[in-house]
Amino acid sequence: MSLAVLTFADDPIFYLAANLAKIVVFTHIVLILSALSVLAERKVSAWMQDRLGPNRVGPGGILQPAADALKFFFKEDIVPGHVDKVLYILAPAIALMPALIVLAVIPYGPPLTVLGETIPMVIADLDIGILFVFAISSLGVYGIVLAGWASNSKYPMLGGVRASAQMISYEVMLGLSVVGIFMSTESLRLTDVITSQVDGTWFMFSQPIAFIIFVIAAFAETNRLPFDLPEAETELVAGYHTEYSSMKFAMFFIGEYTAMFVFSALVAVLFLGGWDIPFMSNADFEALGNWGTLLGFLSFFVKCLAFLFFYIWVRWTIPRFRFDQLMNLGWKVLMPIALVNVVLTGVVLGWLGS
């Protein structure tokens, strides 16, 4: 499939308009999904616990996210007198921005054809796509740590320290888990990872160990149960965001749910074939033209939504780990297994190559 990218020399106005349109569309879709994920979280938890959940605002409670947004906008914004005000105000934005930036390198579907020009359904199709993802997503921990530090309070500080240890540790597992994939594709470009799965086998089946490690690490990176130790209400009141209110408090949760979508998208891209539909090849998508783009786009988002449901399901199924259990799982269990998986992948690829 052709993945040619327009350059400014070809048609700078068309190129700029296409990229601005992709930025606006993809960002709005993800932010809307993040708001609806809060509603889904409450609805799915209610379903699992045999209760109703939100059902007062709009039909079936569908307007509850809008009501929550209005509540946050109009609540009094309190800045405690004992905080470091500059870092205290910056921390929520620092926690949110990395998740939004990572959206730029995620391929959302096969290329789209407009006015005879092929437009990749990715904002920036980088040669080092996965390295960019890890580099930018690792910055999210700074927002949480700074929130705990700037709050100048013991419980937020403890939450920030826990977050730094947890997220930095599991970033190592994330990186090691995907080494086998890029050894197999011989490329760090995320679109190449998808096209190799479309005409081959999903890496969920050819790299099952990597898939399991990546999923566990994704839960730890997004501070979701059973790895929500930075928040742990029973121990830390609310952890790093205890001293926050109004929209600054909301930004932490927008960042969390956006990060959940980002990792759901990465699972889809790296292990579930991205936009792939079983029994369809790259040639089939290309033959269908823009209809193939639409089908791939829908396939990608269905996989993302399925993993978001899995996020919520696990939250209400598995109890919280102790912090020592979390660190032992990462360094003493997942890391050795990930290293063995890398070695086995190298041996198999070397054997097949010979």
C-alpha positions in Angstrom: 0.0 0.0 0.0 1.3 3.4 -0.9 2.1 5.6 2.1 3.4 8.6 0.2 3.4 11.8 2.2 2.9 15.2 0.7 5.7 17.7 1.1 5.6 21.5 1.2 7.2 21.5 -2.2 4.3 19.6 -3.7 1.5 21.7 -2.4 2.1 23.5 0.9 -1.5 24.8 1.3 -3.0 21.4 0.8 -0.4 19.8 3.1 -1.0 22.3 5.9 -4.8 22.1 5.5 -4.7 18.3 5.6 -2.6 18.1 8.7 -4.6 20.8 10.6 -7.8 18.9 9.7 -6.2 15.6 11.1 -5.1 17.4 14.3 -8.5 18.9 14.9 -10.5 15.7 14.1 -8.3 13.2 16.0 -7.8 15.4 19.0 -11.6 16.1 19.4 -12.4 12.4 18.9 -10.0 11.4 21.7 -11.1 14.2 24.1 -14.8 13.3 23.5 -14.0 9.6 24.1 -12.1 10.5 27.3 -15.2 12.3 28.6 -17.5 9.4 27.6 -15.0 7.0 29.2 -15.9 8.5 32.6 -19.5 7.7 31.9 -18.6 4.3 30.7 -16.6 3.6 33.8 -19.6 4.5 36.0 -22.0 2.6 33.9 -19.9 -0.6 33.5 -19.1 -0.6 37.3 -22.8 -0.2 38.0 -23.6 -3.1 35.7 -20.9 -5.3 37.3 -22.3 -4.4 40.8 -26.0 -4.8 39.9 -27.0 -1.2 40.3 -28.1 1.6 38.0 -25.3 4.2 37.8 -25.8 7.7 36.4 -29.4 7.9 35.0 -30.6 11.4 35.9 -29.0 13.8 33.3 -30.2 13.1 29.8 -31.6 9.8 28.4 -30.0 7.0 30.4 -27.5 9.5 31.9 -25.8 10.2 28.6 -25.4 13.9 29.4 -23.6 13.2 32.7 -20.1 14.1 31.3 -21.5 17.5 30.2 -22.9 18.1 33.7 -19.6 17.1 35.2 -17.8 19.5 32.9 -20.1 22.4 33.9 -19.6 21.6 37.5 -15.8 21.7 37.2 -15.9 25.0 35.3 -18.1 26.8 37.8 -16.6 25.4 41.0 -14.5 27.7 43.1 -10.8 27.4 42.1 -8.9 27.3 45.4 -5.1 27.6 45.5 -4.0 26.8 49.1 -1.6 29.3 50.6 1.1 26.8 51.5 1.7 25.5 47.9 4.4 26.4 45.4 2.0 28.3 43.1 3.9 28.2 39.8 4.5 24.4 39.9 1.1 23.8 41.5 -0.6 25.4 38.5 1.7 23.9 35.9 1.5 20.3 37.1 -2.0 19.4 35.7 -1.0 20.7 32.2 2.3 18.8 32.3 0.3 15.6 33.2 -2.1 16.1 30.3 0.1 17.3 27.4 2.3 14.2 26.8 -0.8 12.0 26.2 -2.1 14.5 23.7 1.3 14.8 21.9 1.6 11.0 21.5 -1.6 11.0 19.5 0.4 12.6 16.6 2.2 9.4 15.7 -0.6 6.8 16.1 -1.9 5.5 12.7 -5.7 5.5 12.8 -6.5 3.8 9.5 -5.3 3.1 5.9 -4.4 6.2 3.8 -7.2 8.4 2.6 -7.4 9.7 -1.0 -8.5 13.3 -1.4 -8.3 15.2 -4.7 -6.1 12.5 -6.1 -3.6 12.8 -3.3 -2.8 10.1 -0.7 -3.1 11.3 2.8 -1.8 9.0 5.6 -4.3 8.7 8.5 -1.6 9.7 10.9 -0.5 13.2 11.8 3.3 12.5 11.9 4.4 9.1 10.4 7.9 9.1 12.1 10.7 6.7 11.3 11.2 6.4 15.1 7.5 6.3 16.0 7.8 4.0 19.0 10.8 5.8 20.4 8.9 9.0 20.2 5.9 7.4 22.0 8.1 6.2 24.9 10.1 9.5 25.1 7.0 11.7 25.3 4.8 9.4 27.4 7.6 9.2 30.0 7.2 12.9 30.6 3.8 12.4 32.1 5.3 11.3 35.4 6.7 14.9 35.9 3.2 16.3 36.2 2.3 13.9 38.9 5.6 14.3 40.8 5.4 18.1 40.6 1.8 18.0 41.8 2.9 16.1 44.9 5.9 18.3 45.5 4.2 21.6 44.9 1.3 20.8 47.2 3.7 20.9 50.1 1.6 18.3 52.0 2.6 14.8 53.1 0.0 12.7 51.4 0.4 14.3 47.9 4.2 14.0 48.4 3.9 10.3 49.2 1.7 9.8 46.1 4.2 11.7 43.9 7.1 9.6 45.2 5.2 6.4 44.6 4.3 7.5 41.1 7.9 8.3 40.2 9.1 4.8 41.3 6.2 3.0 39.7 6.0 4.7 36.3 9.8 4.8 35.8 10.1 1.1 36.6 7.3 0.0 34.3 8.5 2.1 31.5 11.5 -0.3 31.3 9.0 -3.2 31.0 7.1 -1.4 28.3 10.3 -0.9 26.2 11.5 -4.4 26.7 8.2 -6.0 25.8 8.1 -4.5 22.3 11.7 -5.2 21.3 10.7 -8.5 19.7 8.1 -6.8 17.6 10.6 -4.4 16.1 13.1 -7.2 15.6 10.4 -8.9 13.6 9.4 -5.9 11.5 12.9 -4.4 11.2 11.3 -1.0 11.5 10.4 1.5 14.3 7.7 3.1 12.2 4.2 2.2 13.6 2.6 2.1 10.1 5.1 -0.6 9.2 4.2 -2.6 12.2 0.5 -2.5 11.2 1.1 -3.4 7.5 3.3 -6.3 8.5 0.3 -7.7 10.6 -2.3 -7.0 7.9 -0.5 -9.3 5.5 0.7 -11.6 8.3 -0.2 -12.6 11.9 -1.2 -10.3 14.7 1.6 -10.0 17.2 -0.8 -10.9 20.0 -0.4 -14.5 18.6 3.2 -14.4 17.5 4.4 -12.5 20.6 2.0 -13.5 23.4 4.5 -13.0 26.2 5.2 -9.5 25.0 1.5 -8.8 24.8 0.9 -9.9 28.4 3.8 -7.8 29.7 2.8 -4.8 27.7 -0.8 -4.9 29.0 0.4 -5.2 32.6 2.8 -2.3 32.2 0.1 -0.2 30.5 -2.1 -0.6 33.6 0.8 0.5 35.8 1.7 3.4 33.6 -1.8 4.8 33.7 -2.1 4.3 37.5 -5.1 2.1 37.1 -6.2 -0.6 39.5 -4.7 -2.9 40.6 -1.7 -0.5 40.3 -3.3 2.8 41.5 -0.8 3.2 44.4 -0.1 6.9 43.6 -3.8 7.6 44.4 -4.7 4.8 46.9 -7.6 6.5 48.7 -7.5 4.2 51.7 -3.8 5.2 52.4 -3.2 8.6 50.8 -6.7 10.3 50.8 -6.3 10.9 47.1 -2.6 11.0 46.6 -0.9 13.5 44.4 -4.1 15.5 43.6 -5.4 15.8 47.1 -4.9 19.6 47.2 -6.5 20.3 43.8 -9.9 21.5 43.0 -12.0 22.7 40.0 -10.6 22.4 36.5 -7.1 21.7 37.7 -8.4 18.6 39.4 -10.4 17.7 36.2 -7.2 18.0 34.1 -5.6 15.2 35.9 -8.5 12.9 35.1 -8.7 14.1 31.5 -5.0 13.2 31.3 -5.6 9.8 32.8 -8.4 8.9 30.5 -6.5 10.3 27.5 -3.5 8.1 28.5 -5.9 5.1 28.7 -7.0 5.7 25.2 -3.4 6.2 24.0 -2.3 2.8 25.5 -5.4 1.2 24.1 -4.4 2.5 20.7 -0.9 1.3 21.2 -2.2 -2.2 22.1 -4.3 -2.1 18.9 -1.4 -0.9 16.8 1.3 -3.2 18.2 -0.6 -6.4 18.9 -4.1 -6.4 17.3 -3.2 -5.4 13.7 -4.2 -1.7 14.0 -6.8 -1.1 11.4 -6.6 -4.7 10.2 -9.8 -6.7 9.7 -9.4 -10.5 9.7 -9.1 -12.1 6.2 -8.5 -8.7 4.5 -5.1 -7.9 3.1 -3.4 -4.6 2.3 -4.4 -5.1 -1.3 -8.1 -5.4 -0.3 -8.0 -2.1 1.7 -6.3 -0.4 -1.3 -8.9 -1.8 -3.7 -11.8 -0.5 -1.6 -10.3 3.1 -1.7 -11.8 5.4 0.9 -14.4 2.8 1.9 -11.4 0.7 3.0 -10.1 3.7 5.0 -13.5 4.0 6.7 -13.6 0.3 7.5 -10.0 0.4 8.9 -10.8 3.5 10.9 -13.8 1.8 12.5 -11.9 -1.4 13.1 -9.2 0.5 14.9 -11.6 2.3 17.2 -13.6 -0.9 18.0 -10.3 -2.4 19.2 -9.5 0.7 21.3 -13.0 0.7 22.8 -12.7 -3.1 23.6 -9.5 -2.5 25.5 -11.0 0.5 27.3 -13.7 -1.8 28.5 -11.0 -4.2 29.6 -9.4 -1.4 31.6 -12.7 -0.8 33.4 -13.4 -4.5 33.9 -10.1 -5.2 35.6 -10.6 -2.2 37.9 -13.7 -3.8 39.4 -12.2 -7.4 39.4 -8.7 -7.4 40.9 -7.9 -5.8 44.3 -5.0 -3.3 44.7 -1.5 -4.6 45.1 0.8 -3.6 47.9 3.6 -1.4 46.7 6.3 -4.0 47.4 4.3 -6.5 45.4 4.0 -4.1 42.5 7.8 -3.5 42.4 8.6 -7.1 42.8 6.3 -8.0 40.0 8.0 -5.5 37.7 11.7 -6.1 38.5 11.7 -9.7 39.6 9.1 -11.3 37.4 8.3 -9.2 34.3 11.8 -7.9 33.5 13.5 -11.4 33.4 10.6 -12.8 31.3 10.8 -9.8 28.9 14.6 -10.4 28.5 14.0 -14.1 27.9 11.4 -13.2 25.3 13.9 -10.9 23.5 16.5 -13.7 23.4 14.0 -16.3 22.2 12.7 -13.9 19.4 16.3 -13.4 18.3 17.0 -17.1 18.2 13.8 -17.9 16.3 14.4 -15.1 13.8 18.0 -16.2 13.3 16.9 -19.8 12.8 14.2 -18.8 10.3 16.7 -16.5 8.5 19.2 -19.2 8.1 
